[in-house]
Each structure stands twice: as structure tokens, then as C-alpha cells.
Amino acid sequence: MEQLKQQSDTVAKLGTDRLVQLEQALPMSRTFKDAHQDLVKWFQEVEPIIAELAVMSINQDTVKKQQDKIKVRGFSAYQMFCC
């Protein structure tokens, strides 16, 4: 009978320990889920934009031209908002 009580106490303690771990993990899992959903949403928004971009070149002159194009686009967008 004493052995059964010890086993019961051991199982109860293990259950309590597991419950504490789960209660601690729940807020972290919710935070992870929210961050994951936000990241997936962002990926879905950015993916079509990235697909439209021209393939970057390794040639230094071509890279410089592409950088200049990007700067001009950025400056044009800035002018539309500020002026």
C-alpha cells in the first residue's frame, strides 16, 4: 500500500511539474505564433515585389548603374512625399 502511495505521489508531482512547464511555455508559444504570422504576411507582401526586381549583376559597372537607378527611384519617391 505504501508503494502505491509513493507511486501516486510521484505521478502527481510529475503532472504538476509538467503543468508548470506548459503554463510557462504558453505565452512564449503565443508570441512565436504572432511573430510567425506577421512574418508570413510580410513575406507574402514582399515576394511579388522581389520577383519584379531585375537580377543583380556581378559586373561592377552594371552594379553601379543599378545602384544609381535605385537612388533615382528613391529620390523621386521622396520628392513626391515631401514637396
VOGU-931525 format. One record per residue: residue in one letter; z, y, x of N, C-alpha, C, O, CB in turn. Coordinates in nm, 4 decimals. Glycine has a CB too. Example, Ala and Ser with C-alpha at 12.3 -4.5 7.8 and 13.67 -1.06 7.14 Angstrom:
// residues 2
<rec residuo="a" n_Z="0.7800" n_Y="-0.5690" n_X="1.3190" ca_Z="0.7800" ca_Y="-0.4500" ca_X="1.2300" c_Z="0.7800" c_Y="-0.3300" c_X="1.3200" o_Z="0.8465" o_Y="-0.3319" o_X="1.4236" cb_Z="0.9046" cb_Y="-0.4473" cb_X="1.1308"/>
<rec residuo="s" n_Z="0.7080" n_Y="-0.2250" n_X="1.2850" ca_Z="0.7140" ca_Y="-0.1060" ca_X="1.3670" c_Z="0.7870" c_Y="0.0030" c_X="1.2900" o_Z="0.8039" o_Y="0.1138" o_X="1.3409" cb_Z="0.5725" cb_Y="-0.0598" cb_X="1.4084"/>
END
This chain:
// residues 83
<rec residuo="m" n_Z="0.0000" n_Y="-0.1192" n_X="0.0830" ca_Z="0.0000" ca_Y="0.0000" ca_X="0.0000" c_Z="0.0000" c_Y="0.1261" c_X="0.0877" o_Z="-0.0675" o_Y="0.2245" o_X="0.0576" cb_Z="0.1219" cb_Y="-0.0005" cb_X="-0.0946"/>
<rec residuo="e" n_Z="0.0772" n_Y="0.1204" n_X="0.1967" ca_Z="0.0844" ca_Y="0.2350" ca_X="0.2883" c_Z="-0.0520" c_Y="0.2607" c_X="0.3536" o_Z="-0.0920" o_Y="0.3756" o_X="0.3723" cb_Z="0.1921" cb_Y="0.2106" cb_X="0.3971"/>
<rec residuo="q" n_Z="-0.1219" n_Y="0.1536" n_X="0.3877" ca_Z="-0.2540" ca_Y="0.1670" ca_X="0.4493" c_Z="-0.3526" c_Y="0.2324" c_X="0.3515" o_Z="-0.4349" o_Y="0.3143" o_X="0.3923" cb_Z="-0.3068" cb_Y="0.0285" cb_X="0.4946"/>
<rec residuo="l" n_Z="-0.3449" n_Y="0.1974" n_X="0.2258" ca_Z="-0.4317" ca_Y="0.2558" ca_X="0.1239" c_Z="-0.4038" c_Y="0.4050" c_X="0.1093" o_Z="-0.4966" o_Y="0.4844" o_X="0.0939" cb_Z="-0.4125" cb_Y="0.1844" cb_X="-0.0109"/>
<rec residuo="k" n_Z="-0.2757" n_Y="0.4433" n_X="0.1141" ca_Z="-0.2389" ca_Y="0.5849" ca_X="0.1051" c_Z="-0.2918" c_Y="0.6617" c_X="0.2262" o_Z="-0.3402" o_Y="0.7740" o_X="0.2121" cb_Z="-0.0853" cb_Y="0.6006" cb_X="0.0947"/>
<rec residuo="q" n_Z="-0.2828" n_Y="0.6019" n_X="0.3442" ca_Z="-0.3341" ca_Y="0.6670" ca_X="0.4649" c_Z="-0.4858" c_Y="0.6859" c_X="0.4565" o_Z="-0.5383" o_Y="0.7912" o_X="0.4927" cb_Z="-0.2977" cb_Y="0.5845" cb_X="0.5898"/>
<rec residuo="q" n_Z="-0.5541" n_Y="0.5843" n_X="0.4091" ca_Z="-0.6991" ca_Y="0.5953" ca_X="0.3937" c_Z="-0.7348" c_Y="0.7022" c_X="0.2910" o_Z="-0.8301" o_Y="0.7780" o_X="0.3092" cb_Z="-0.7591" cb_Y="0.4602" cb_X="0.3524"/>
<rec residuo="s" n_Z="-0.6580" n_Y="0.7072" n_X="0.1842" ca_Z="-0.6813" ca_Y="0.8076" ca_X="0.0809" c_Z="-0.6586" c_Y="0.9479" c_X="0.1371" o_Z="-0.7368" o_Y="1.0390" o_X="0.1098" cb_Z="-0.5894" cb_Y="0.7827" cb_X="-0.0404"/>
<rec residuo="d" n_Z="-0.5528" n_Y="0.9656" n_X="0.2148" ca_Z="-0.5246" ca_Y="1.0956" ca_X="0.2767" c_Z="-0.6352" c_Y="1.1345" c_X="0.3753" o_Z="-0.6763" o_Y="1.2504" o_X="0.3818" cb_Z="-0.3883" cb_Y="1.0922" cb_X="0.3487"/>
<rec residuo="t" n_Z="-0.6820" n_Y="1.0363" n_X="0.4512" ca_Z="-0.7889" ca_Y="1.0614" ca_X="0.5479" c_Z="-0.9165" c_Y="1.1050" c_X="0.4766" o_Z="-0.9819" o_Y="1.2006" o_X="0.5182" cb_Z="-0.8157" cb_Y="0.9357" cb_X="0.6328"/>
<rec residuo="v" n_Z="-0.9511" n_Y="1.0355" n_X="0.3703" ca_Z="-1.0712" ca_Y="1.0698" ca_X="0.2934" c_Z="-1.0558" c_Y="1.2080" c_X="0.2302" o_Z="-1.1507" o_Y="1.2865" o_X="0.2293" cb_Z="-1.0985" cb_Y="0.9634" cb_X="0.1840"/>
<rec residuo="a" n_Z="-0.9373" n_Y="1.2382" n_X="0.1776" ca_Z="-0.9130" ca_Y="1.3690" ca_X="0.1165" c_Z="-0.9257" c_Y="1.4797" c_X="0.2210" o_Z="-0.9843" o_Y="1.5843" o_X="0.1933" cb_Z="-0.7733" cb_Y="1.3731" cb_X="0.0506"/>
<rec residuo="k" n_Z="-0.8715" n_Y="1.4578" n_X="0.3404" ca_Z="-0.8807" ca_Y="1.5580" ca_X="0.4472" c_Z="-1.0258" c_Y="1.5773" c_X="0.4896" o_Z="-1.0702" o_Y="1.6904" o_X="0.5094" cb_Z="-0.7947" cb_Y="1.5166" cb_X="0.5686"/>
<rec residuo="l" n_Z="-1.0992" n_Y="1.4685" n_X="0.5037" ca_Z="-1.2407" ca_Y="1.4798" ca_X="0.5392" c_Z="-1.3178" c_Y="1.5575" c_X="0.4325" o_Z="-1.4035" o_Y="1.6398" o_X="0.4648" cb_Z="-1.3024" cb_Y="1.3403" cb_X="0.5579"/>
<rec residuo="g" n_Z="-1.2873" n_Y="1.5313" n_X="0.3065" ca_Z="-1.3519" ca_Y="1.6031" ca_X="0.1967" c_Z="-1.3187" c_Y="1.7514" c_X="0.2002" o_Z="-1.4060" o_Y="1.8354" o_X="0.1784" cb_Z="-1.3101" cb_Y="1.5437" cb_X="0.0627"/>
<rec residuo="t" n_Z="-1.1927" n_Y="1.7840" n_X="0.2277" ca_Z="-1.1503" ca_Y="1.9238" ca_X="0.2363" c_Z="-1.2183" c_Y="1.9933" c_X="0.3537" o_Z="-1.2656" o_Y="2.1062" o_X="0.3415" cb_Z="-0.9972" cb_Y="1.9332" cb_X="0.2502"/>
<rec residuo="d" n_Z="-1.2225" n_Y="1.9241" n_X="0.4680" ca_Z="-1.2892" ca_Y="1.9815" ca_X="0.5851" c_Z="-1.4372" c_Y="2.0074" c_X="0.5568" o_Z="-1.4903" o_Y="2.1120" o_X="0.5941" cb_Z="-1.2742" cb_Y="1.8882" cb_X="0.7064"/>
<rec residuo="r" n_Z="-1.5024" n_Y="1.9144" n_X="0.4925" ca_Z="-1.6442" ca_Y="1.9295" ca_X="0.4593" c_Z="-1.6637" c_Y="2.0466" c_X="0.3632" o_Z="-1.7590" o_Y="2.1232" o_X="0.3777" cb_Z="-1.7001" cb_Y="1.7991" cb_X="0.3974"/>
<rec residuo="l" n_Z="-1.5746" n_Y="2.0611" n_X="0.2654" ca_Z="-1.5840" ca_Y="2.1715" ca_X="0.1701" c_Z="-1.5726" c_Y="2.3059" c_X="0.2414" o_Z="-1.6474" o_Y="2.3988" o_X="0.2110" cb_Z="-1.4750" cb_Y="2.1592" cb_X="0.0629"/>
<rec residuo="v" n_Z="-1.4800" n_Y="2.3163" n_X="0.3355" ca_Z="-1.4635" ca_Y="2.4406" ca_X="0.4117" c_Z="-1.5920" c_Y="2.4722" c_X="0.4886" o_Z="-1.6374" o_Y="2.5866" o_X="0.4901" cb_Z="-1.3429" cb_Y="2.4296" cb_X="0.5095"/>
<rec residuo="q" n_Z="-1.6499" n_Y="2.3711" n_X="0.5518" ca_Z="-1.7745" ca_Y="2.3917" ca_X="0.6259" c_Z="-1.8873" c_Y="2.4379" c_X="0.5338" o_Z="-1.9637" o_Y="2.5280" o_X="0.5686" cb_Z="-1.8153" cb_Y="2.2628" cb_X="0.6976"/>
<rec residuo="l" n_Z="-1.8971" n_Y="2.3767" n_X="0.4182" ca_Z="-2.0024" ca_Y="2.4143" ca_X="0.3235" c_Z="-1.9819" c_Y="2.5557" c_X="0.2699" o_Z="-2.0780" o_Y="2.6307" o_X="0.2527" cb_Z="-2.0070" cb_Y="2.3150" cb_X="0.2073"/>
<rec residuo="e" n_Z="-1.8565" n_Y="2.5918" n_X="0.2437" ca_Z="-1.8280" ca_Y="2.7267" ca_X="0.1951" c_Z="-1.8619" c_Y="2.8311" c_X="0.3009" o_Z="-1.9042" o_Y="2.9418" o_X="0.2674" cb_Z="-1.6807" cb_Y="2.7390" cb_X="0.1542"/>
<rec residuo="q" n_Z="-1.8437" n_Y="2.7971" n_X="0.4279" ca_Z="-1.8796" ca_Y="2.8892" ca_X="0.5358" c_Z="-2.0311" c_Y="2.8966" c_X="0.5540" o_Z="-2.0846" o_Y="3.0021" o_X="0.5882" cb_Z="-1.8129" cb_Y="2.8462" cb_X="0.6670"/>
<rec residuo="a" n_Z="-2.0989" n_Y="2.7871" n_X="0.5318" ca_Z="-2.2438" ca_Y="2.7823" ca_X="0.5531" c_Z="-2.3225" c_Y="2.8479" c_X="0.4396" o_Z="-2.4338" o_Y="2.8956" o_X="0.4615" cb_Z="-2.2886" cb_Y="2.6384" cb_X="0.5690"/>
<rec residuo="l" n_Z="-2.2669" n_Y="2.8508" n_X="0.3205" ca_Z="-2.3406" ca_Y="2.9024" ca_X="0.2048" c_Z="-2.3875" c_Y="3.0465" c_X="0.2229" o_Z="-2.5057" o_Y="3.0732" o_X="0.2015" cb_Z="-2.2544" cb_Y="2.8932" cb_X="0.0815"/>
<rec residuo="p" n_Z="-2.3004" n_Y="3.1416" n_X="0.2616" ca_Z="-2.3503" ca_Y="3.2789" ca_X="0.2792" c_Z="-2.4582" c_Y="3.2890" c_X="0.3877" o_Z="-2.5533" o_Y="3.3661" o_X="0.3745" cb_Z="-2.2346" cb_Y="3.3717" cb_X="0.3140"/>
<rec residuo="m" n_Z="-2.4425" n_Y="3.2107" n_X="0.4946" ca_Z="-2.5432" ca_Y="3.2132" ca_X="0.6012" c_Z="-2.6765" c_Y="3.1583" c_X="0.5520" o_Z="-2.7824" o_Y="3.2094" o_X="0.5886" cb_Z="-2.4948" cb_Y="3.1327" cb_X="0.7225"/>
<rec residuo="s" n_Z="-2.6713" n_Y="3.0547" n_X="0.4695" ca_Z="-2.7964" ca_Y="2.9972" ca_X="0.4190" c_Z="-2.8649" c_Y="3.0936" c_X="0.3227" o_Z="-2.9877" o_Y="3.0993" o_X="0.3176" cb_Z="-2.7698" cb_Y="2.8624" cb_X="0.3493"/>
<rec residuo="r" n_Z="-2.7874" n_Y="3.1681" n_X="0.2473" ca_Z="-2.8473" ca_Y="3.2680" ca_X="0.1572" c_Z="-2.9138" c_Y="3.3789" c_X="0.2375" o_Z="-3.0237" o_Y="3.4233" o_X="0.2042" cb_Z="-2.7404" cb_Y="3.3276" cb_X="0.0625"/>
<rec residuo="t" n_Z="-2.8466" n_Y="3.4237" n_X="0.3437" ca_Z="-2.9040" ca_Y="3.5264" ca_X="0.4299" c_Z="-3.0332" c_Y="3.4766" c_X="0.4932" o_Z="-3.1325" o_Y="3.5492" o_X="0.4987" cb_Z="-2.8039" cb_Y="3.5681" cb_X="0.5386"/>
<rec residuo="f" n_Z="-3.0316" n_Y="3.3527" n_X="0.5407" ca_Z="-3.1519" ca_Y="3.2936" ca_X="0.6001" c_Z="-3.2643" c_Y="3.2862" c_X="0.4978" o_Z="-3.3790" o_Y="3.3185" o_X="0.5284" cb_Z="-3.1217" cb_Y="3.1533" cb_X="0.6557"/>
<rec residuo="k" n_Z="-3.2313" n_Y="3.2436" n_X="0.3765" ca_Z="-3.3330" ca_Y="3.2306" ca_X="0.2713" c_Z="-3.3959" c_Y="3.3661" c_X="0.2414" o_Z="-3.5180" o_Y="3.3769" o_X="0.2298" cb_Z="-3.2713" cb_Y="3.1707" cb_X="0.1427"/>
<rec residuo="d" n_Z="-3.3125" n_Y="3.4699" n_X="0.2289" ca_Z="-3.3650" ca_Y="3.6035" ca_X="0.2007" c_Z="-3.4539" c_Y="3.6528" c_X="0.3149" o_Z="-3.5617" o_Y="3.7073" o_X="0.2912" cb_Z="-3.2497" cb_Y="3.7022" cb_X="0.1772"/>
<rec residuo="a" n_Z="-3.4083" n_Y="3.6333" n_X="0.4382" ca_Z="-3.4872" ca_Y="3.6758" ca_X="0.5539" c_Z="-3.6186" c_Y="3.5986" c_X="0.5605" o_Z="-3.7231" o_Y="3.6552" o_X="0.5927" cb_Z="-3.4074" cb_Y="3.6561" cb_X="0.6842"/>
<rec residuo="h" n_Z="-3.6129" n_Y="3.4714" n_X="0.5303" ca_Z="-3.7344" ca_Y="3.3881" ca_X="0.5321" c_Z="-3.8336" c_Y="3.4360" c_X="0.4268" o_Z="-3.9533" o_Y="3.4460" o_X="0.4537" cb_Z="-3.6992" cb_Y="3.2393" cb_X="0.5081"/>
<rec residuo="q" n_Z="-3.7840" n_Y="3.4653" n_X="0.3070" ca_Z="-3.8729" ca_Y="3.5124" ca_X="0.2003" c_Z="-3.9375" c_Y="3.6456" c_X="0.2385" o_Z="-4.0565" o_Y="3.6667" o_X="0.2147" cb_Z="-3.7952" cb_Y="3.5271" cb_X="0.0678"/>
<rec residuo="d" n_Z="-3.8578" n_Y="3.7356" n_X="0.2981" ca_Z="-3.9129" ca_Y="3.8642" ca_X="0.3414" c_Z="-4.0186" c_Y="3.8452" c_X="0.4497" o_Z="-4.1218" o_Y="3.9122" o_X="0.4490" cb_Z="-3.8010" cb_Y="3.9557" cb_X="0.3927"/>
<rec residuo="l" n_Z="-3.9927" n_Y="3.7545" n_X="0.5418" ca_Z="-4.0874" ca_Y="3.7285" ca_X="0.6498" c_Z="-4.2177" c_Y="3.6684" c_X="0.5966" o_Z="-4.3263" o_Y="3.7071" o_X="0.6398" cb_Z="-4.0250" cb_Y="3.6349" cb_X="0.7533"/>
<rec residuo="v" n_Z="-4.2069" n_Y="3.5752" n_X="0.5042" ca_Z="-4.3266" ca_Y="3.5143" ca_X="0.4445" c_Z="-4.4075" c_Y="3.6204" c_X="0.3699" o_Z="-4.5302" o_Y="3.6235" o_X="0.3793" cb_Z="-4.2876" cb_Y="3.3984" cb_X="0.3482"/>
<rec residuo="k" n_Z="-4.3389" n_Y="3.7064" n_X="0.2965" ca_Z="-4.4075" ca_Y="3.8135" ca_X="0.2234" c_Z="-4.4809" c_Y="3.9054" c_X="0.3217" o_Z="-4.5958" o_Y="3.9428" o_X="0.2984" cb_Z="-4.3064" cb_Y="3.8951" cb_X="0.1377"/>
<rec residuo="w" n_Z="-4.4140" n_Y="3.9412" n_X="0.4310" ca_Z="-4.4756" ca_Y="4.0269" ca_X="0.5312" c_Z="-4.5971" c_Y="3.9587" c_X="0.5942" o_Z="-4.7014" o_Y="4.0217" o_X="0.6117" cb_Z="-4.3737" cb_Y="4.0642" cb_X="0.6393"/>
<rec residuo="f" n_Z="-4.5840" n_Y="3.8305" n_X="0.6281" ca_Z="-4.6974" ca_Y="3.7561" ca_X="0.6840" c_Z="-4.8159" c_Y="3.7572" c_X="0.5881" o_Z="-4.9301" o_Y="3.7748" o_X="0.6305" cb_Z="-4.6566" cb_Y="3.6113" cb_X="0.7155"/>
<rec residuo="q" n_Z="-4.7893" n_Y="3.7387" n_X="0.4601" ca_Z="-4.8970" ca_Y="3.7367" ca_X="0.3613" c_Z="-4.9650" c_Y="3.8727" c_X="0.3508" o_Z="-5.0855" o_Y="3.8800" o_X="0.3267" cb_Z="-4.8431" cb_Y="3.6945" cb_X="0.2247"/>
<rec residuo="e" n_Z="-4.8887" n_Y="3.9807" n_X="0.3687" ca_Z="-4.9468" ca_Y="4.1146" ca_X="0.3632" c_Z="-5.0276" c_Y="4.1459" c_X="0.4892" o_Z="-5.1315" o_Y="4.2115" o_X="0.4820" cb_Z="-4.8369" cb_Y="4.2189" cb_X="0.3445"/>
<rec residuo="v" n_Z="-4.9798" n_Y="4.0991" n_X="0.6036" ca_Z="-5.0407" ca_Y="4.1337" ca_X="0.7315" c_Z="-5.1593" c_Y="4.0438" c_X="0.7661" o_Z="-5.2513" o_Y="4.0866" o_X="0.8358" cb_Z="-4.9371" cb_Y="4.1259" cb_X="0.8412"/>
<rec residuo="e" n_Z="-5.1576" n_Y="3.9220" n_X="0.7185" ca_Z="-5.2623" ca_Y="3.8261" ca_X="0.7551" c_Z="-5.4040" c_Y="3.8768" c_X="0.7258" o_Z="-5.4905" o_Y="3.8653" o_X="0.8126" cb_Z="-5.2395" cb_Y="3.6961" cb_X="0.6814"/>
<rec residuo="p" n_Z="-5.4312" n_Y="3.9324" n_X="0.6070" ca_Z="-5.5675" ca_Y="3.9826" ca_X="0.5827" c_Z="-5.6037" c_Y="4.0996" c_X="0.6751" o_Z="-5.7190" o_Y="4.1139" o_X="0.7157" cb_Z="-5.5818" cb_Y="4.0265" cb_X="0.4366"/>
<rec residuo="i" n_Z="-5.5058" n_Y="4.1816" n_X="0.7073" ca_Z="-5.5309" ca_Y="4.2956" ca_X="0.7961" c_Z="-5.5679" c_Y="4.2454" c_X="0.9352" o_Z="-5.6616" o_Y="4.2955" o_X="0.9973" cb_Z="-5.4067" cb_Y="4.3887" cb_X="0.8033"/>
<rec residuo="i" n_Z="-5.4942" n_Y="4.1471" n_X="0.9830" ca_Z="-5.5214" ca_Y="4.0916" ca_X="1.1154" c_Z="-5.6582" c_Y="4.0232" c_X="1.1173" o_Z="-5.7298" o_Y="4.0302" o_X="1.2171" cb_Z="-5.4107" cb_Y="3.9918" cb_X="1.1561"/>
<rec residuo="a" n_Z="-5.6936" n_Y="3.9585" n_X="1.0092" ca_Z="-5.8228" ca_Y="3.8895" ca_X="1.0027" c_Z="-5.9391" c_Y="3.9880" c_X="1.0126" o_Z="-6.0465" o_Y="3.9526" o_X="1.0611" cb_Z="-5.8337" cb_Y="3.8089" cb_X="0.8728"/>
<rec residuo="e" n_Z="-5.9182" n_Y="4.1111" n_X="0.9669" ca_Z="-6.0239" ca_Y="4.2118" ca_X="0.9711" c_Z="-6.0381" c_Y="4.2777" c_X="1.1077" o_Z="-6.1413" o_Y="4.3381" o_X="1.1367" cb_Z="-5.9977" cb_Y="4.3173" cb_X="0.8673"/>
<rec residuo="l" n_Z="-5.9367" n_Y="4.2668" n_X="1.1910" ca_Z="-5.9418" ca_Y="4.3318" ca_X="1.3215" c_Z="-6.0464" c_Y="4.2659" c_X="1.4102" o_Z="-6.0702" o_Y="4.1453" o_X="1.4032" cb_Z="-5.8044" cb_Y="4.3275" cb_X="1.3892"/>
<rec residuo="a" n_Z="-6.1071" n_Y="4.3474" n_X="1.4926" ca_Z="-6.2053" ca_Y="4.2942" ca_X="1.5873" c_Z="-6.1322" c_Y="4.2130" c_X="1.6939" o_Z="-6.0171" o_Y="4.2410" o_X="1.7272" cb_Z="-6.2888" cb_Y="4.4091" cb_X="1.6526"/>
<rec residuo="v" n_Z="-6.1997" n_Y="4.1142" n_X="1.7454" ca_Z="-6.1417" ca_Y="4.0311" ca_X="1.8503" c_Z="-6.1275" c_Y="4.1160" c_X="1.9760" o_Z="-6.2217" o_Y="4.1834" o_X="2.0179" cb_Z="-6.2292" cb_Y="3.9040" cb_X="1.8774"/>
<rec residuo="m" n_Z="-6.0092" n_Y="4.1120" n_X="2.0352" ca_Z="-5.9845" ca_Y="4.1904" ca_X="2.1554" c_Z="-6.0576" c_Y="4.1272" c_X="2.2735" o_Z="-6.0673" o_Y="4.0050" o_X="2.2847" cb_Z="-5.8329" cb_Y="4.2010" cb_X="2.1841"/>
<rec residuo="s" n_Z="-6.1078" n_Y="4.2122" n_X="2.3601" ca_Z="-6.1838" ca_Y="4.1646" ca_X="2.4752" c_Z="-6.0962" c_Y="4.1660" c_X="2.5999" o_Z="-5.9966" o_Y="4.2379" o_X="2.6068" cb_Z="-6.3098" cb_Y="4.2509" cb_X="2.4968"/>
<rec residuo="i" n_Z="-6.1345" n_Y="4.0862" n_X="2.6970" ca_Z="-6.0623" ca_Y="4.0843" ca_X="2.8238" c_Z="-6.1256" c_Y="4.1847" c_X="2.9205" o_Z="-6.0623" o_Y="4.2245" o_X="3.0183" cb_Z="-6.0622" cb_Y="3.9414" cb_X="2.8851"/>
<rec residuo="n" n_Z="-6.2469" n_Y="4.2247" n_X="2.8947" ca_Z="-6.3160" ca_Y="4.3219" ca_X="2.9781" c_Z="-6.2409" c_Y="4.4547" c_X="2.9717" o_Z="-6.2122" o_Y="4.5043" o_X="2.8628" cb_Z="-6.4641" cb_Y="4.3393" cb_X="2.9331"/>
<rec residuo="q" n_Z="-6.2091" n_Y="4.5123" n_X="3.0873" ca_Z="-6.1271" ca_Y="4.6331" ca_X="3.0928" c_Z="-6.1929" c_Y="4.7512" c_X="3.0213" o_Z="-6.1252" o_Y="4.8252" o_X="2.9500" cb_Z="-6.0992" cb_Y="4.6699" cb_X="3.2373"/>
<rec residuo="d" n_Z="-6.3221" n_Y="4.7696" n_X="3.0390" ca_Z="-6.3913" ca_Y="4.8808" ca_X="2.9731" c_Z="-6.3900" c_Y="4.8648" c_X="2.8214" o_Z="-6.3687" o_Y="4.9614" o_X="2.7481" cb_Z="-6.5358" cb_Y="4.8909" cb_X="3.0232"/>
<rec residuo="t" n_Z="-6.4126" n_Y="4.7431" n_X="2.7757" ca_Z="-6.4118" ca_Y="4.7165" ca_X="2.6321" c_Z="-6.2726" c_Y="4.7383" c_X="2.5749" o_Z="-6.2582" o_Y="4.7933" o_X="2.4657" cb_Z="-6.4595" cb_Y="4.5733" cb_X="2.6031"/>
<rec residuo="v" n_Z="-6.1703" n_Y="4.6957" n_X="2.6475" ca_Z="-6.0325" ca_Y="4.7157" ca_X="2.6024" c_Z="-6.0030" c_Y="4.8644" c_X="2.5911" o_Z="-5.9418" o_Y="4.9079" o_X="2.4935" cb_Z="-5.9324" cb_Y="4.6480" cb_X="2.6988"/>
<rec residuo="k" n_Z="-6.0454" n_Y="4.9428" n_X="2.6891" ca_Z="-6.0231" ca_Y="5.0877" ca_X="2.6870" c_Z="-6.0914" c_Y="5.1504" c_X="2.5656" o_Z="-6.0329" o_Y="5.2358" o_X="2.4990" cb_Z="-6.0752" cb_Y="5.1528" cb_X="2.8174"/>
<rec residuo="k" n_Z="-6.2143" n_Y="5.1087" n_X="2.5365" ca_Z="-6.2856" ca_Y="5.1614" ca_X="2.4198" c_Z="-6.2130" c_Y="5.1249" c_X="2.2900" o_Z="-6.2010" o_Y="5.2068" o_X="2.1988" cb_Z="-6.4299" cb_Y="5.1079" cb_X="2.4166"/>
<rec residuo="q" n_Z="-6.1647" n_Y="4.9997" n_X="2.2836" ca_Z="-6.0918" ca_Y="4.9571" ca_X="2.1639" c_Z="-5.9626" c_Y="5.0364" c_X="2.1483" o_Z="-5.9257" o_Y="5.0726" o_X="2.0366" cb_Z="-6.0611" cb_Y="4.8064" cb_X="2.1701"/>
<rec residuo="q" n_Z="-5.8938" n_Y="5.0636" n_X="2.2578" ca_Z="-5.7716" ca_Y="5.1434" ca_X="2.2512" c_Z="-5.8024" c_Y="5.2846" c_X="2.2032" o_Z="-5.7288" o_Y="5.3406" o_X="2.1220" cb_Z="-5.7024" cb_Y="5.1478" cb_X="2.3883"/>
<rec residuo="d" n_Z="-5.9105" n_Y="5.3414" n_X="2.2532" ca_Z="-5.9495" ca_Y="5.4758" ca_X="2.2103" c_Z="-5.9810" c_Y="5.4792" c_X="2.0608" o_Z="-5.9428" o_Y="5.5734" o_X="1.9915" cb_Z="-6.0708" cb_Y="5.5242" cb_X="2.2907"/>
<rec residuo="k" n_Z="-6.0509" n_Y="5.3764" n_X="2.0109" ca_Z="-6.0802" ca_Y="5.3683" ca_X="1.8674" c_Z="-5.9515" c_Y="5.3647" c_X="1.7860" o_Z="-5.9387" o_Y="5.4326" o_X="1.6842" cb_Z="-6.1656" cb_Y="5.2440" cb_X="1.8366"/>
<rec residuo="i" n_Z="-5.8567" n_Y="5.2842" n_X="1.8328" ca_Z="-5.7297" ca_Y="5.2714" ca_X="1.7612" c_Z="-5.6550" c_Y="5.4042" c_X="1.7617" o_Z="-5.5959" o_Y="5.4425" o_X="1.6608" cb_Z="-5.6426" cb_Y="5.1608" cb_X="1.8242"/>
<rec residuo="k" n_Z="-5.6574" n_Y="5.4748" n_X="1.8747" ca_Z="-5.5910" ca_Y="5.6052" ca_X="1.8830" c_Z="-5.6542" c_Y="5.7044" c_X="1.7862" o_Z="-5.5838" o_Y="5.7790" o_X="1.7182" cb_Z="-5.5976" cb_Y="5.6601" cb_X="2.0264"/>
<rec residuo="v" n_Z="-5.7874" n_Y="5.7050" n_X="1.7803" ca_Z="-5.8579" ca_Y="5.7966" ca_X="1.6904" c_Z="-5.8216" c_Y="5.7662" c_X="1.5460" o_Z="-5.7956" o_Y="5.8576" o_X="1.4677" cb_Z="-6.0107" cb_Y="5.7867" cb_X="1.7106"/>
<rec residuo="r" n_Z="-5.8197" n_Y="5.6376" n_X="1.5101" ca_Z="-5.7816" ca_Y="5.5991" ca_X="1.3730" c_Z="-5.6388" c_Y="5.6428" c_X="1.3423" o_Z="-5.6109" o_Y="5.6956" o_X="1.2347" cb_Z="-5.7953" cb_Y="5.4463" cb_X="1.3535"/>
<rec residuo="g" n_Z="-5.5495" n_Y="5.6205" n_X="1.4371" ca_Z="-5.4093" ca_Y="5.6590" ca_X="1.4170" c_Z="-5.3949" c_Y="5.8090" c_X="1.4026" o_Z="-5.3182" o_Y="5.8564" o_X="1.3188" cb_Z="-5.3230" cb_Y="5.6097" cb_X="1.5327"/>
<rec residuo="f" n_Z="-5.4686" n_Y="5.8852" n_X="1.4843" ca_Z="-5.4623" ca_Y="6.0303" ca_X="1.4769" c_Z="-5.5204" c_Y="6.0804" c_X="1.3456" o_Z="-5.4669" o_Y="6.1732" o_X="1.2849" cb_Z="-5.5362" cb_Y="6.0930" cb_X="1.5946"/>
<rec residuo="s" n_Z="-5.6293" n_Y="6.0193" n_X="1.3020" ca_Z="-5.6903" ca_Y="6.0585" ca_X="1.1743" c_Z="-5.5948" c_Y="6.0329" c_X="1.0585" o_Z="-5.5827" o_Y="6.1152" o_X="0.9678" cb_Z="-5.8221" cb_Y="5.9824" cb_X="1.1517"/>
<rec residuo="a" n_Z="-5.5278" n_Y="5.9198" n_X="1.0619" ca_Z="-5.4311" ca_Y="5.8878" ca_X="0.9568" c_Z="-5.3150" c_Y="5.9857" c_X="0.9602" o_Z="-5.2643" o_Y="6.0259" o_X="0.8555" cb_Z="-5.3795" cb_Y="5.7435" cb_X="0.9720"/>
<rec residuo="y" n_Z="-5.2728" n_Y="6.0242" n_X="1.0792" ca_Z="-5.1627" ca_Y="6.1195" ca_X="1.0939" c_Z="-5.2029" c_Y="6.2545" c_X="1.0362" o_Z="-5.1231" o_Y="6.3184" o_X="0.9676" cb_Z="-5.1219" cb_Y="6.1342" cb_X="1.2423"/>
<rec residuo="q" n_Z="-5.3258" n_Y="6.2990" n_X="1.0632" ca_Z="-5.3730" ca_Y="6.4272" ca_X="1.0130" c_Z="-5.3760" c_Y="6.4297" c_X="0.8607" o_Z="-5.3462" o_Y="6.5324" o_X="0.7997" cb_Z="-5.5112" cb_Y="6.4576" cb_X="1.0683"/>
<rec residuo="m" n_Z="-5.4116" n_Y="6.3184" n_X="0.7997" ca_Z="-5.4172" ca_Y="6.3137" ca_X="0.6534" c_Z="-5.2786" c_Y="6.3346" c_X="0.5939" o_Z="-5.2664" o_Y="6.3956" o_X="0.4877" cb_Z="-5.4758" cb_Y="6.1796" cb_X="0.6055"/>
<rec residuo="f" n_Z="-5.1751" n_Y="6.2860" n_X="0.6590" ca_Z="-5.0409" ca_Y="6.2953" ca_X="0.6035" c_Z="-4.9716" c_Y="6.4263" c_X="0.6374" o_Z="-4.8927" o_Y="6.4763" o_X="0.5573" cb_Z="-4.9580" cb_Y="6.1809" cb_X="0.6523"/>
<rec residuo="c" n_Z="-4.9989" n_Y="6.4823" n_X="0.7529" ca_Z="-4.9223" ca_Y="6.5998" ca_X="0.7928" c_Z="-4.9907" c_Y="6.7303" c_X="0.7552" o_Z="-4.9222" o_Y="6.8295" o_X="0.7305" cb_Z="-4.8980" cb_Y="6.5969" cb_X="0.9409"/>
<rec residuo="c" n_Z="-5.1205" n_Y="6.7336" n_X="0.7501" ca_Z="-5.1904" ca_Y="6.8615" ca_X="0.7334" c_Z="-5.2606" c_Y="6.8728" c_X="0.6015" o_Z="-5.3235" o_Y="6.9748" o_X="0.5736" cb_Z="-5.2894" cb_Y="6.8812" cb_X="0.8430"/>
END
